[in-house]
């Protein structure tokens, strides 16, 4: 059953016309819609009658299913792998937008299921190959995507994940940049997102990461004792937490656009869920929808009660020794306060940081290529994993 999250007082939602204009501004250019073809975007925007979640998912799924059917036909005709990968990825990208930002309706959930199927059809033709790992976890199952750099016998590993709307299938660009340094990429879903069966606030959430850290040293084709972690957006929290709770098991951690204390407090969250959240296509309410689904909360009040318990300051972790930690964000982020990076730097082991003065969420800065941020982070990770 689709349970609508009650709208907090003052919640800012974009109108249909505003969403259409904003989507076309981003289509083919800006995260998270940079891989959408403009002609496909125009077709969907022309078809939208309203912002009903299932209607949105249906129109985008039509695009995705069309690409999938085309790729299936080309596969039967013996088309080359790169062509099939590209066409299936167009299918995936459309259905991925159909479930955006989170599959909180029957139609969006169906679009997400389509996107998984399409991604895995594409992945059969990736170069370097992508291995789908299914890891047993407390009567459940964790799923990750491993890619190894060609010509490296036992590479170290970057274990990385996104936030409430960017999942393991969405990190191919990052994986490629990681592998270009001779390091393997293992992408996973943070708790409460994608195929991770454990909610963000569940006591078992941290143990999902420990399960991967236990698994990697058992691989003969990886250097599983040289592992670094990178969490993005709302998932950045887990990287900062692991830097403290798994300090002796990882070589470094990247806290990228996340929260550790201030971002879990009512004083920050209420504005973010009402007047803020401008980087979210549909407006601030959809940020609450997506985070609430990850956390397992149904209302703003429930979220405000649950979030402060996650604070690393409240948990007493900040002054404990940590693995090398890099904080990255923009000063103007309206989803995660840059003050949380400063807080990390004021406690415990010395930390590193890259703050983008005019940057927004994740440090993304108008007029500057986002790839600069990725390269900066990957260079830092390489330095932790492959010392000169």
GUKEMI-966617 format. One record per residue: residue number from 1; x, y, z of N, C-alpha, C in turn. Coordinates in steps of 0.2 Angstrom, whole numbers, plus 5000, padded with zeros to 4 digits. Last residue first. Layout:
REM GUKEMI-966617
BANU seq n_px n_py n_pz ca_px ca_py ca_pz c_px c_py c_pz
BANU NUM    X    Y    Z     X     Y     Z    X    Y    Z
...
REM end
This chain:
REM GUKEMI-966617
BANU seq n_px n_py n_pz ca_px ca_py ca_pz c_px c_py c_pz
BANU 388 5266 5031 4991  5271  5031  4986 5277 5028 4989
BANU 387 5252 5019 4994  5257  5024  4997 5263 5025 4992
BANU 386 5238 5016 4991  5244  5014  4987 5249 5020 4989
BANU 385 5228 5021 4999  5228  5014  4998 5235 5012 4994
BANU 384 5230 5034 5001  5229  5030  5007 5230 5023 5005
BANU 383 5230 5039 4987  5236  5040  4992 5236 5036 4998
BANU 382 5218 5035 4983  5224  5031  4980 5230 5032 4985
BANU 381 5210 5045 4989  5209  5038  4991 5215 5034 4989
BANU 380 5215 5056 4983  5216  5056  4990 5215 5048 4992
BANU 379 5210 5054 4970  5217  5055  4971 5219 5054 4978
BANU 378 5196 5053 4972  5200  5047  4970 5207 5048 4971
BANU 377 5194 5067 4975  5193  5062  4980 5197 5055 4979
BANU 376 5197 5073 4963  5200  5075  4970 5200 5070 4975
BANU 375 5188 5067 4954  5196  5066  4954 5199 5068 4960
BANU 374 5176 5072 4959  5177  5065  4959 5185 5063 4959
BANU 373 5178 5085 4957  5177  5083  4964 5179 5076 4964
BANU 372 5179 5086 4943  5184  5088  4947 5184 5086 4954
BANU 371 5166 5082 4938  5172  5077  4938 5178 5079 4942
BANU 370 5158 5093 4938  5158  5089  4944 5164 5084 4944
BANU 369 5165 5109 4932  5163  5101  4931 5164 5097 4937
BANU 368 5156 5124 4936  5162  5120  4936 5161 5112 4935
BANU 367 5145 5130 4935  5150  5132  4930 5156 5128 4931
BANU 366 5141 5128 4952  5138  5131  4945 5144 5133 4941
BANU 365 5147 5114 4960  5147  5122  4960 5145 5124 4953
BANU 364 5145 5102 4972  5144  5104  4965 5143 5112 4965
BANU 363 5146 5098 4985  5152  5102  4983 5150 5104 4976
BANU 362 5136 5091 4989  5141  5087  4987 5147 5091 4984
BANU 361 5126 5105 4986  5126  5098  4989 5132 5094 4985
BANU 360 5137 5118 4981  5130  5116  4984 5131 5109 4986
BANU 359 5150 5130 4982  5147  5124  4981 5141 5122 4984
BANU 358 5158 5141 4984  5152  5142  4981 5148 5136 4979
BANU 357 5168 5134 4991  5165  5140  4994 5159 5142 4991
BANU 356 5170 5118 4996  5169  5122  4990 5165 5128 4992
BANU 355 5183 5110 5005  5177  5114  5005 5176 5118 4999
BANU 354 5190 5096 5010  5190  5100  5004 5183 5104 5004
BANU 353 5201 5090 5023  5194  5093  5021 5195 5096 5014
BANU 352 5206 5078 5035  5207  5082  5029 5201 5085 5027
BANU 351 5210 5077 5053  5206  5076  5047 5209 5080 5041
BANU 350 5218 5070 5068  5218  5075  5063 5214 5073 5057
BANU 349 5206 5062 5080  5212  5062  5075 5212 5068 5070
BANU 348 5196 5073 5090  5199  5066  5088 5205 5067 5084
BANU 347 5188 5087 5082  5188  5082  5087 5193 5076 5085
BANU 346 5187 5096 5072  5188  5099  5079 5189 5094 5084
BANU 345 5183 5089 5061  5190  5092  5061 5192 5094 5068
BANU 344 5169 5087 5064  5174  5081  5063 5181 5084 5064
BANU 343 5165 5101 5062  5165  5097  5069 5169 5091 5069
BANU 342 5167 5103 5049  5171  5107  5054 5171 5103 5061
BANU 341 5157 5095 5044  5164  5093  5042 5169 5097 5047
BANU 340 5146 5101 5049  5148  5094  5051 5155 5092 5049
BANU 339 5145 5113 5042  5147  5113  5049 5149 5106 5052
BANU 338 5138 5110 5031  5146  5110  5030 5149 5110 5037
BANU 337 5124 5101 5032  5127  5107  5034 5135 5106 5034
BANU 336 5115 5095 5018  5119  5093  5024 5124 5099 5025
BANU 335 5106 5102 5010  5104  5095  5012 5108 5093 5018
BANU 334 5111 5114 5005  5105  5114  5009 5102 5107 5011
BANU 333 5127 5120 5004  5123  5114  5004 5117 5115 5008
BANU 332 5137 5130 5003  5130  5132  5002 5125 5126 5002
BANU 331 5149 5124 5004  5147  5129  5009 5140 5130 5009
BANU 330 5150 5107 4999  5149  5114  4997 5147 5118 5003
BANU 329 5162 5094 5004  5155  5097  5003 5156 5104 5001
BANU 328 5171 5082 5012  5170  5086  5006 5163 5088 5005
BANU 327 5184 5075 5022  5177  5078  5022 5177 5083 5016
BANU 326 5193 5061 5025  5192  5067  5021 5185 5069 5021
BANU 325 5203 5053 5037  5196  5055  5035 5196 5061 5031
BANU 324 5211 5038 5043  5212  5045  5039 5205 5046 5036
BANU 323 5202 5032 5057  5206  5031  5051 5206 5038 5048
BANU 322 5203 5039 5074  5199  5037  5068 5204 5035 5062
BANU 321 5200 5038 5092  5204  5038  5086 5200 5036 5079
BANU 320 5186 5049 5098  5190  5042  5098 5195 5042 5092
BANU 319 5178 5059 5098  5185  5060  5101 5189 5054 5101
BANU 318 5166 5055 5092  5170  5060  5089 5178 5061 5092
BANU 317 5158 5046 5099  5163  5043  5094 5168 5048 5092
BANU 316 5146 5048 5106  5153  5048  5110 5159 5046 5106
BANU 315 5134 5049 5101  5136  5042  5103 5143 5042 5106
BANU 314 5133 5062 5100  5129  5059  5105 5132 5052 5107
BANU 313 5142 5063 5089  5144  5067  5095 5140 5064 5101
BANU 312 5135 5056 5079  5142  5053  5081 5144 5057 5088
BANU 311 5118 5054 5079  5124  5058  5080 5130 5055 5082
BANU 310 5107 5046 5079  5112  5044  5075 5119 5048 5076
BANU 309 5097 5052 5087  5101  5046  5090 5107 5044 5086
BANU 308 5092 5062 5078  5097  5064  5083 5100 5058 5086
BANU 307 5081 5054 5070  5088  5056  5068 5093 5058 5073
BANU 306 5069 5051 5077  5074  5046  5076 5081 5049 5074
BANU 305 5062 5063 5078  5063  5060  5084 5069 5054 5083
BANU 304 5061 5067 5065  5064  5072  5070 5066 5068 5076
BANU 303 5053 5056 5060  5060  5057  5058 5064 5062 5063
BANU 302 5041 5059 5067  5045  5053  5068 5052 5053 5066
BANU 301 5038 5071 5061  5039  5071  5068 5043 5064 5070
BANU 300 5036 5068 5048  5041  5073  5049 5043 5072 5057
BANU 299 5032 5051 5046  5030  5058  5047 5036 5062 5048
BANU 298 5037 5038 5045  5031  5040  5040 5030 5047 5041
BANU 297 5053 5029 5043  5048  5034  5047 5043 5036 5042
BANU 296 5063 5023 5038  5058  5019  5040 5053 5023 5044
BANU 295 5074 5028 5032  5074  5028  5039 5069 5023 5042
BANU 294 5070 5028 5019  5077  5025  5021 5077 5024 5028
BANU 293 5059 5036 5019  5058  5029  5017 5065 5025 5019
BANU 292 5064 5048 5023  5059  5044  5028 5059 5037 5026
BANU 291 5071 5052 5012  5075  5050  5019 5070 5046 5023
BANU 290 5060 5054 5003  5066  5049  5002 5070 5047 5008
BANU 289 5052 5063 5009  5049  5057  5007 5055 5051 5006
BANU 288 5061 5074 5011  5058  5070  5017 5055 5063 5015
BANU 287 5062 5077 4998  5068  5075  5002 5066 5071 5008
BANU 286 5050 5080 4994  5052  5074  4991 5059 5072 4995
BANU 285 5049 5093 5000  5045  5087  5003 5047 5081 5000
BANU 284 5057 5102 4993  5059  5099  4999 5055 5093 5002
BANU 283 5056 5097 4975  5056  5101  4981 5057 5098 4987
BANU 282 5058 5089 4964  5051  5090  4966 5050 5095 4972
BANU 281 5072 5089 4963  5068  5090  4958 5061 5093 4960
BANU 280 5083 5096 4975  5078  5090  4974 5073 5093 4969
BANU 279 5089 5107 4978  5092  5103  4973 5088 5097 4971
BANU 278 5082 5113 4989  5081  5115  4982 5084 5111 4977
BANU 277 5080 5110 5003  5080  5105  4998 5079 5107 4991
BANU 276 5070 5122 5012  5076  5120  5008 5075 5115 5003
BANU 275 5058 5124 5018  5060  5129  5013 5066 5127 5009
BANU 274 5057 5109 5023  5052  5114  5021 5054 5119 5016
BANU 273 5068 5102 5026  5062  5098  5024 5056 5103 5022
BANU 272 5077 5111 5031  5079  5107  5025 5073 5104 5022
BANU 271 5070 5116 5042  5071  5121  5036 5073 5116 5030
BANU 270 5071 5104 5050  5065  5107  5048 5065 5112 5042
BANU 269 5085 5101 5051  5081  5097  5047 5074 5100 5045
BANU 268 5091 5110 5060  5093  5110  5053 5088 5106 5049
BANU 267 5084 5109 5072  5086  5116  5069 5088 5116 5062
BANU 266 5084 5095 5074  5078  5098  5072 5080 5105 5069
BANU 265 5099 5087 5068  5096  5090  5073 5089 5094 5070
BANU 264 5108 5081 5059  5102  5076  5062 5098 5080 5067
BANU 263 5117 5090 5056  5112  5088  5051 5107 5083 5053
BANU 262 5125 5090 5067  5121  5095  5066 5116 5094 5061
BANU 261 5131 5076 5065  5128  5078  5071 5123 5084 5069
BANU 260 5134 5071 5052  5136  5067  5058 5133 5070 5064
BANU 259 5130 5070 5034  5128  5072  5041 5132 5068 5046
BANU 258 5138 5073 5018  5134  5070  5023 5133 5073 5030
BANU 257 5147 5075 5008  5141  5078  5008 5136 5075 5013
BANU 256 5157 5063 5011  5155  5067  5005 5148 5069 5005
BANU 255 5170 5056 5018  5163  5059  5021 5161 5064 5016
BANU 254 5180 5043 5016  5178  5049  5013 5171 5051 5015
BANU 253 5193 5035 5024  5186  5036  5023 5184 5043 5020
BANU 252 5206 5022 5024  5204  5029  5024 5196 5029 5023
BANU 251 5209 5009 5027  5214  5014  5026 5212 5021 5026
BANU 250 5201 4999 5040  5201  5003  5033 5207 5008 5033
BANU 249 5202 4993 5052  5201  4989  5047 5201 4992 5040
BANU 248 5204 5002 5063  5209  4997  5062 5208 4992 5056
BANU 247 5191 5009 5063  5198  5012  5061 5203 5008 5060
BANU 246 5178 5006 5063  5182  5002  5060 5189 5004 5058
BANU 245 5173 5017 5070  5171  5011  5073 5175 5005 5069
BANU 244 5178 5029 5063  5179  5028  5070 5178 5021 5072
BANU 243 5175 5026 5050  5181  5029  5051 5183 5028 5058
BANU 242 5161 5023 5051  5166  5018  5050 5173 5020 5051
BANU 241 5156 5036 5051  5155  5032  5057 5160 5026 5057
BANU 240 5159 5041 5039  5162  5045  5045 5162 5040 5051
BANU 239 5152 5032 5031  5159  5033  5030 5162 5036 5036
BANU 238 5139 5035 5035  5142  5029  5037 5149 5028 5036
BANU 237 5137 5048 5030  5137  5047  5038 5140 5041 5039
BANU 236 5135 5048 5017  5141  5050  5019 5142 5048 5027
BANU 235 5122 5045 5013  5126  5039  5015 5133 5041 5017
BANU 234 5117 5057 5010  5115  5055  5016 5118 5048 5018
BANU 233 5132 5059 5000  5126  5062  5002 5123 5059 5009
BANU 232 5142 5044 5000  5140  5050  4997 5133 5053 5000
BANU 231 5157 5037 5006  5150  5037  5007 5147 5044 5004
BANU 230 5169 5026 5005  5167  5032  5002 5160 5032 5002
BANU 229 5184 5017 5011  5177  5018  5010 5175 5025 5008
BANU 228 5197 5006 5007  5195  5012  5009 5187 5013 5008
BANU 227 5208 4992 5011  5201  4995  5009 5200 5002 5011
BANU 226 5218 4981 5011  5219  4988  5009 5212 4990 5006
BANU 225 5214 4968 5013  5216  4971  5019 5218 4979 5017
BANU 224 5211 4963 5001  5206  4965  5005 5208 4967 5012
BANU 223 5216 4963 4986  5220  4965  4993 5215 4967 4998
BANU 222 5209 4950 4977  5209  4957  4979 5214 4957 4985
BANU 221 5209 4936 4974  5210  4941  4968 5210 4948 4970
BANU 220 5205 4930 4985  5212  4929  4983 5214 4934 4978
BANU 219 5195 4936 4998  5195  4935  4990 5203 4935 4989
BANU 218 5194 4938 5011  5194  4931  5009 5195 4930 5002
BANU 217 5194 4952 5013  5200  4948  5014 5200 4941 5012
BANU 216 5180 4954 5010  5185  4956  5006 5191 4953 5007
BANU 215 5171 4950 5021  5171  4947  5015 5177 4948 5011
BANU 214 5172 4960 5031  5174  4953  5033 5175 4949 5026
BANU 213 5167 4971 5025  5174  4971  5027 5177 4964 5029
BANU 212 5154 4967 5023  5158  4967  5017 5166 4968 5019
BANU 211 5150 4966 5037  5150  4960  5033 5154 4961 5027
BANU 210 5151 4979 5041  5156  4975  5043 5156 4968 5039
BANU 209 5140 4984 5034  5147  4986  5032 5152 4982 5034
BANU 208 5130 4978 5042  5130  4977  5034 5137 4979 5031
BANU 207 5132 4984 5054  5134  4977  5053 5134 4975 5046
BANU 206 5125 4996 5053  5132  4996  5053 5135 4989 5052
BANU 205 5111 4990 5054  5114  4994  5048 5121 4994 5048
BANU 204 5106 4984 5065  5110  4980  5061 5113 4984 5055
BANU 203 5098 4994 5071  5104  4992  5074 5108 4988 5070
BANU 202 5091 5005 5059  5091  4999  5062 5098 4997 5065
BANU 201 5091 5017 5051  5091  5017  5058 5091 5011 5062
BANU 200 5090 5012 5038  5096  5016  5040 5096 5017 5047
BANU 199 5086 4994 5036  5084  5001  5037 5090 5005 5040
BANU 198 5091 4981 5026  5091  4984  5032 5090 4992 5032
BANU 197 5093 4976 5013  5087  4974  5016 5086 4977 5023
BANU 196 5097 4985 4999  5100  4984  5006 5093 4982 5010
BANU 195 5094 4989 4986  5093  4982  4988 5095 4980 4995
BANU 194 5090 5006 4989  5091  5000  4984 5089 4993 4987
BANU 193 5091 5009 5007  5091  5011  5000 5092 5005 4995
BANU 192 5094 5006 5020  5088  5009  5018 5087 5011 5011
BANU 191 5111 5007 5020  5105  5004  5023 5099 5009 5021
BANU 190 5118 5009 5003  5118  5011  5010 5111 5008 5013
BANU 189 5123 4997 4991  5118  5002  4993 5118 5003 5001
BANU 188 5139 4997 4983  5134  4994  4987 5129 4999 4988
BANU 187 5154 4993 4973  5148  4998  4975 5142 4994 4978
BANU 186 5170 4992 4973  5164  4988  4975 5159 4993 4977
BANU 185 5184 4993 4962  5178  4996  4964 5173 4991 4966
BANU 184 5202 4993 4964  5195  4989  4962 5190 4993 4965
BANU 183 5214 5003 4956  5211  5001  4962 5204 4998 4960
BANU 182 5221 5010 4946  5223  5003  4948 5220 5000 4954
BANU 181 5215 5021 4943  5221  5022  4947 5224 5015 4949
BANU 180 5204 5018 4936  5210  5021  4932 5216 5022 4936
BANU 179 5195 5014 4945  5199  5009  4942 5205 5011 4938
BANU 178 5189 5026 4949  5193  5022  4954 5198 5017 4950
BANU 177 5183 5030 4937  5188  5034  4939 5193 5030 4944
BANU 176 5173 5019 4936  5178  5020  4931 5184 5024 4933
BANU 175 5166 5022 4948  5169  5016  4947 5175 5016 4942
BANU 174 5160 5035 4944  5165  5034  4950 5169 5028 4949
BANU 173 5152 5030 4934  5157  5035  4932 5162 5035 4938
BANU 172 5143 5021 4941  5148  5018  4936 5154 5023 4934
BANU 171 5133 5023 4950  5140  5025  4952 5146 5022 4947
BANU 170 5121 5018 4950  5122  5025  4948 5129 5027 4948
BANU 169 5119 5006 4956  5119  5006  4949 5121 5013 4946
BANU 168 5118 5010 4970  5125  5007  4967 5125 5007 4959
BANU 167 5110 5026 4969  5111  5019  4972 5117 5016 4968
BANU 166 5103 5040 4975  5109  5038  4970 5111 5031 4973
BANU 165 5094 5043 4985  5092  5043  4978 5097 5040 4973
BANU 164 5101 5043 4997  5094  5040  4997 5091 5040 4990
BANU 163 5117 5039 4992  5113  5041  4998 5106 5039 4996
BANU 162 5130 5028 4988  5127  5034  4988 5123 5035 4994
BANU 161 5147 5020 4991  5139  5020  4990 5137 5027 4990
BANU 160 5161 5009 4990  5158  5015  4990 5150 5014 4989
BANU 159 5177 5003 4993  5170  5001  4995 5166 5008 4995
BANU 158 5191 5001 4984  5187  5006  4987 5179 5004 4987
BANU 157 5205 4990 4987  5197  4991  4985 5195 4997 4988
BANU 156 5220 4984 4978  5216  4986  4984 5209 4988 4982
BANU 155 5222 4970 4967  5221  4977  4969 5218 4978 4975
BANU 154 5231 4959 4962  5227  4959  4968 5226 4967 4970
BANU 153 5235 4962 4948  5233  4955  4951 5229 4955 4957
BANU 152 5230 4971 4935  5232  4972  4942 5230 4965 4946
BANU 151 5224 4971 4922  5231  4970  4923 5234 4971 4930
BANU 150 5210 4981 4925  5214  4976  4921 5221 4977 4922
BANU 149 5202 4983 4940  5206  4986  4935 5210 4981 4931
BANU 148 5186 4976 4943  5193  4976  4945 5197 4979 4939
BANU 147 5170 4978 4951  5174  4978  4945 5182 4979 4947
BANU 146 5156 4972 4959  5163  4972  4959 5166 4973 4952
BANU 145 5142 4976 4968  5145  4976  4961 5152 4977 4961
BANU 144 5132 4967 4980  5137  4972  4978 5139 4971 4971
BANU 143 5119 4964 4992  5121  4963  4985 5126 4969 4983
BANU 142 5115 4953 5005  5117  4960  5003 5120 4959 4996
BANU 141 5101 4945 5013  5106  4945  5007 5108 4952 5006
BANU 140 5097 4937 5028  5095  4941  5022 5101 4941 5017
BANU 139 5101 4930 5039  5095  4927  5036 5093 4932 5030
BANU 138 5114 4938 5040  5108  4937  5045 5102 4936 5042
BANU 137 5118 4938 5024  5118  4943  5030 5112 4941 5034
BANU 136 5127 4933 5010  5123  4931  5015 5124 4936 5021
BANU 135 5129 4942 4996  5133  4940  5002 5128 4939 5007
BANU 134 5133 4941 4979  5127  4941  4984 5130 4938 4990
BANU 133 5139 4952 4967  5141  4948  4973 5134 4947 4977
BANU 132 5142 4952 4950  5137  4953  4955 5138 4949 4961
BANU 131 5155 4960 4942  5153  4954  4945 5148 4956 4950
BANU 130 5158 4966 4926  5155  4968  4932 5153 4961 4935
BANU 129 5173 4969 4916  5167  4965  4918 5165 4967 4925
BANU 128 5178 4985 4910  5180  4979  4913 5173 4975 4916
BANU 127 5165 4982 4901  5172  4981  4901 5175 4987 4905
BANU 126 5148 4974 4901  5153  4980  4903 5160 4977 4902
BANU 125 5139 4966 4897  5143  4968  4892 5148 4973 4894
BANU 124 5131 4963 4908  5134  4957  4905 5139 4959 4900
BANU 123 5125 4976 4911  5131  4974  4914 5135 4968 4911
BANU 122 5113 4976 4904  5118  4980  4902 5125 4977 4904
BANU 121 5106 4967 4912  5107  4965  4905 5112 4969 4902
BANU 120 5106 4975 4924  5110  4969  4924 5110 4966 4917
BANU 119 5098 4986 4920  5105  4987  4922 5109 4980 4921
BANU 118 5086 4979 4918  5089  4983  4913 5096 4984 4914
BANU 117 5083 4975 4932  5083  4971  4926 5087 4973 4920
BANU 116 5082 4988 4938  5087  4983  4940 5088 4978 4934
BANU 115 5072 4994 4931  5078  4997  4931 5084 4992 4933
BANU 114 5061 4987 4935  5063  4987  4928 5070 4989 4928
BANU 113 5061 4990 4949  5062  4983  4947 5064 4983 4940
BANU 112 5057 5004 4947  5064  5002  4950 5066 4995 4948
BANU 111 5045 5003 4942  5050  5006  4938 5057 5004 4941
BANU 110 5038 4997 4953  5039  4993  4947 5044 4996 4943
BANU 109 5039 5008 4962  5043  5002  4964 5043 4998 4958
BANU 108 5031 5017 4955  5039  5019  4956 5042 5012 4958
BANU 107 5019 5011 4957  5022  5012  4950 5029 5014 4950
BANU 106 5017 5011 4971  5017  5005  4967 5021 5006 4960
BANU 105 5029 5022 4979  5022  5021  4976 5023 5014 4972
BANU 104 5042 5025 4982  5037  5025  4987 5030 5025 4984
BANU 103 5057 5024 4977  5051  5020  4975 5045 5020 4980
BANU 102 5064 5040 4975  5063  5034  4979 5057 5030 4977
BANU 101 5063 5051 4967  5069  5050  4970 5069 5043 4974
BANU 100 5063 5039 4953  5066  5044  4957 5061 5048 4961
BANU  99 5058 5029 4945  5058  5028  4952 5060 5034 4956
BANU  98 5061 5035 4933  5054  5034  4934 5053 5032 4942
BANU  97 5075 5036 4932  5071  5042  4933 5064 5041 4935
BANU  96 5076 5022 4929  5079  5025  4936 5076 5031 4937
BANU  95 5071 5021 4917  5067  5018  4923 5070 5021 4929
BANU  94 5081 5028 4910  5074  5030  4910 5070 5028 4916
BANU  93 5092 5020 4913  5092  5027  4915 5085 5030 4915
BANU  92 5089 5008 4907  5090  5008  4914 5089 5016 4916
BANU  91 5089 5011 4893  5083  5009  4896 5083 5010 4904
BANU  90 5102 5015 4892  5097  5020  4890 5090 5018 4894
BANU  89 5108 5003 4894  5109  5008  4899 5104 5014 4898
BANU  88 5104 4996 4883  5101  4994  4889 5102 4999 4894
BANU  87 5113 5003 4874  5105  5003  4873 5102 5001 4880
BANU  86 5126 5000 4879  5123  5007  4878 5116 5007 4878
BANU  85 5126 4986 4878  5127  4989  4884 5124 4996 4884
BANU  84 5125 4985 4864  5120  4982  4869 5120 4985 4875
BANU  83 5137 4990 4860  5130  4993  4857 5125 4991 4862
BANU  82 5146 4982 4866  5146  4989  4867 5139 4992 4865
BANU  81 5143 4969 4860  5142  4970  4867 5142 4978 4868
BANU  80 5135 4969 4843  5141  4969  4848 5139 4971 4855
BANU  79 5121 4958 4839  5124  4965  4840 5130 4965 4844
BANU  78 5113 4947 4836  5120  4946  4837 5124 4953 4837
BANU  77 5100 4948 4836  5103  4948  4830 5110 4948 4830
BANU  76 5097 4947 4849  5095  4941  4845 5098 4942 4839
BANU  75 5101 4960 4852  5104  4955  4855 5103 4948 4851
BANU  74 5091 4968 4846  5098  4968  4843 5102 4963 4846
BANU  73 5080 4965 4854  5080  4963  4847 5087 4963 4844
BANU  72 5084 4970 4866  5083  4963  4866 5083 4961 4858
BANU  71 5085 4984 4862  5091  4980  4864 5090 4973 4864
BANU  70 5071 4986 4861  5076  4987  4855 5082 4983 4856
BANU  69 5066 4984 4873  5064  4979  4868 5069 4980 4862
BANU  68 5073 4994 4880  5074  4987  4882 5072 4982 4876
BANU  67 5067 5005 4875  5074  5004  4874 5076 4997 4875
BANU  66 5054 5003 4880  5055  5004  4872 5063 5003 4871
BANU  65 5056 5004 4893  5054  4998  4890 5055 4998 4883
BANU  64 5059 5018 4895  5064  5012  4896 5062 5006 4893
BANU  63 5047 5024 4891  5054  5025  4887 5058 5020 4888
BANU  62 5038 5019 4900  5037  5018  4893 5044 5019 4889
BANU  61 5044 5024 4912  5044  5017  4910 5043 5015 4903
BANU  60 5040 5037 4911  5047  5036  4911 5048 5028 4909
BANU  59 5026 5035 4913  5028  5038  4907 5036 5037 4906
BANU  58 5025 5028 4926  5023  5025  4920 5026 5028 4913
BANU  57 5030 5038 4935  5034  5031  4934 5032 5028 4927
BANU  56 5021 5048 4934  5028  5049  4932 5031 5043 4931
BANU  55 5010 5040 4939  5010  5043  4932 5017 5045 4930
BANU  54 5014 5038 4952  5013  5032  4947 5013 5034 4940
BANU  53 5014 5051 4957  5020  5047  4957 5019 5041 4952
BANU  52 5007 5065 4949  5006  5059  4953 5012 5054 4952
BANU  51 5008 5078 4943  5014  5075  4947 5013 5069 4951
BANU  50 5001 5078 4927  5001  5080  4934 5007 5077 4937
BANU  49 5003 5075 4914  4997  5078  4916 4997 5081 4923
BANU  48 5016 5072 4903  5014  5073  4910 5008 5077 4911
BANU  47 5020 5073 4890  5015  5068  4892 5012 5069 4899
BANU  46 5030 5082 4889  5024  5083  4885 5018 5079 4887
BANU  45 5040 5075 4897  5037  5081  4899 5031 5083 4896
BANU  44 5042 5064 4888  5039  5063  4895 5036 5069 4897
BANU  43 5048 5071 4877  5042  5066  4876 5039 5065 4883
BANU  42 5059 5077 4883  5054  5081  4880 5047 5077 4879
BANU  41 5067 5066 4887  5064  5071  4892 5058 5075 4889
BANU  40 5070 5061 4874  5066  5057  4878 5063 5061 4884
BANU  39 5078 5072 4869  5071  5070  4866 5067 5065 4870
BANU  38 5088 5072 4878  5084  5077  4878 5077 5075 4875
BANU  37 5092 5057 4887  5092  5061  4881 5087 5066 4881
BANU  36 5101 5057 4903  5094  5056  4899 5095 5060 4893
BANU  35 5112 5058 4910  5112  5053  4905 5106 5052 4901
BANU  34 5110 5067 4920  5114  5069  4915 5115 5064 4909
BANU  33 5102 5068 4931  5099  5067  4925 5103 5068 4919
BANU  32 5105 5073 4944  5106  5065  4942 5103 5063 4936
BANU  31 5118 5082 4936  5116  5076  4940 5109 5078 4943
BANU  30 5115 5089 4920  5117  5089  4927 5114 5083 4931
BANU  29 5113 5085 4906  5118  5090  4908 5120 5089 4915
BANU  28 5102 5078 4902  5108  5078  4898 5114 5082 4900
BANU  27 5092 5090 4910  5092  5084  4906 5098 5084 4901
BANU  26 5090 5102 4917  5096  5097  4919 5097 5091 4914
BANU  25 5080 5109 4911  5087  5112  4912 5092 5107 4914
BANU  24 5070 5099 4911  5073  5101  4905 5080 5105 4906
BANU  23 5067 5100 4925  5070  5094  4922 5073 5095 4915
BANU  22 5063 5113 4926  5069  5111  4930 5072 5105 4927
BANU  21 5051 5113 4918  5056  5117  4917 5063 5115 4920
BANU  20 5044 5103 4926  5045  5102  4918 5051 5106 4916
BANU  19 5042 5109 4938  5046  5103  4937 5048 5102 4930
BANU  18 5035 5120 4935  5041  5121  4937 5045 5115 4937
BANU  17 5023 5114 4930  5027  5118  4926 5034 5119 4928
BANU  16 5019 5108 4943  5020  5104  4937 5025 5108 4932
BANU  15 5028 5116 4956  5022  5114  4952 5024 5110 4946
BANU  14 5037 5110 4970  5037  5113  4964 5030 5111 4960
BANU  13 5034 5113 4988  5034  5108  4982 5034 5112 4975
BANU  12 5039 5116 5003  5039  5119  4997 5039 5113 4992
BANU  11 5029 5116 5018  5033  5112  5014 5033 5115 5007
BANU  10 5022 5122 5028  5026  5126  5024 5031 5123 5019
BANU   9 5021 5108 5038  5018  5115  5037 5024 5119 5033
BANU   8 5023 5093 5029  5025  5097  5035 5022 5104 5033
BANU   7 5012 5081 5023  5016  5087  5022 5017 5091 5028
BANU   6 5013 5064 5027  5010  5070  5028 5015 5076 5027
BANU   5 5017 5052 5014  5020  5056  5020 5016 5062 5021
BANU   4 5006 5039 5010  5008  5046  5008 5011 5049 5015
BANU   3 5008 5023 5006  5007  5027  5012 5010 5034 5011
BANU   2 5002 5011 4996  5006  5017  4996 5004 5022 5001
BANU   1 5004 4994 5000  5000  5000  5000 5004 5006 5000
REM end
